[in-house]
Amino acid sequence: MRLPLIAPEDLGPEQKTLYDDMRRGIAGSFSDFKVEAENGALMGPWNPWLHEPRIGKAIWDLTLAMTAEASLRDEVRQIAILVVGARFNAAYELYAHVAVAERETMPLERLATLVARIKPADLPREESVAYDVAFALVEGGTLPEPLYRLAVETFGQHGTNELIYLVGLYCLVSTTLNGFNVPVPERE
């Protein structure tokens, strides 16, 4: 870990405001995995965001908007997030979103295949399209036209926009986690 965890009592005023907002949001949306150290310091991507609170707040606001405005089914979202995490080999992201997918009862075989960067053969149509879009985007280059049209046909324009933004957000999260070598807590 390249940035030390910041204990709540060591936060500056701008950091404290962001910390309080993140803790409220985390409690509502990110409760399937460990996000806090014993002393209340935030772990995962939240710690680096606290080190740069202006940038961290912008990323956190985007994260909240992507959660609050979600129109895609959560299973579809988790497929895309896991594709991104696997592509970047972002340990904390995989740890966190495997926990979310397990809560949603995603089969272990499917999870294992996804984190191995292989497309599961048994994906329902929407999840299959989400996999293909996310995979194509993280490989780089323009999303191929037939795949874009298939996404619009499957999710509508708004859902396709959301999927593309979601992949971009989790590329940013993965880069943050990898850049700062954010560790994975022990699973219980």
Secondary structure as GFF3:
##gff-version 3
##sequence-region A 1 188
A	DSSP	three_ten_helix	8	10	.	.	.	ID=ss1
A	DSSP	alpha_helix	13	29	.	.	.	ID=ss2
A	DSSP	alpha_helix	46	51	.	.	.	ID=ss3
A	DSSP	alpha_helix	53	68	.	.	.	ID=ss4
A	DSSP	alpha_helix	74	88	.	.	.	ID=ss5
A	DSSP	alpha_helix	91	103	.	.	.	ID=ss6
A	DSSP	alpha_helix	108	115	.	.	.	ID=ss7
A	DSSP	alpha_helix	125	139	.	.	.	ID=ss8
A	DSSP	alpha_helix	145	179	.	.	.	ID=ss9
###
